[in-house]
Amino acid sequence: MITKFNDFLAEEGLENKVELKGSFCMERCGEGINWMIGEEILSSPSAAEGVKLFRKKVLSALKKKKRPKAAPKRSRKRRS
């Protein structure tokens, strides 16, 4: 899986934005291929499904990170 994840990151030019680490099954060995993004543990029935979900999760997380922060709201004073 890590090789497939690396291939996806290389294709998208994201090697420097995502860090991959190897691990065992995270106490979920019977649930398929297990992996984690942040604190979320995910399971995939196959390598192909894992890559699809990885792509979706990584691109979604990067989009959220790129969103500019909203400007602070100015309070309007009422005239009496």
N, C-alpha and C positions, 0 to 999 in steps of 0.2 A: 504494500500500500504506500509506503513512504516514497518508493521510487515513482509510483504513478502520481502522487501528490507533487513531488519535485518536478516531474515532467509538466504538469499543469502550470505550476508557478513559473517555470522557465518560459513556456509558451506565452504567458500573459505578462512577462517581464516583472514578476512580483517577488523574485528571489530575495530581495533586500527588504521586503515589507512583511514577510511571514517567516516565522522561525518554526522549523519542524524538529521534533524530538521523538525518538523511538521509545516504546513502552510495551509491556505485556498486555494481557487482556483486561486489565483493570477490574478483576474479579467478576467478569461477565463473559467468560470463555464460551458458554453455550449460546450466546446471542449473535454470533456472526463476527464480522470484522468490527472491532471497537476502536474508537479514536475520540479525541477530545479537542474542542475549540474553546479556549478560555476555561471556564469551569463546567461547560456543558459536555457530558459524555454522550456520544452518538454511536449507534450500531448500524451496520449495513450488511445485507445478506450476501453481497458480492462486491468484488473490487470495482466493477463498472458502476454499480449503484453508489458505492462509497465516493468515487470520484465526482459523480454528478452532485451529490449532496455537499461534498467539500467545496466544489466550484461555487455552488449557490451560497453557502455560508460565508466563504471567504470574500466573494465579491460584494455580498450584502454588508458585511462588516466594514469593508474598505469604503463603501459608499457612505455609510453612516459617519465614518471618521472624517471624510472629506467635506461634509456639509458645514457651511459657515455658521458660526454661532449667531443667533438673532441679536440685533442691537437692543440694548436695554430700552424699555418703554419709558417715555418721559411722562411725568405726571403733569396733568393740566390743572391749573388753578382756576377755580370758579370765581367769577366776578360777583360781588354782592351789590 
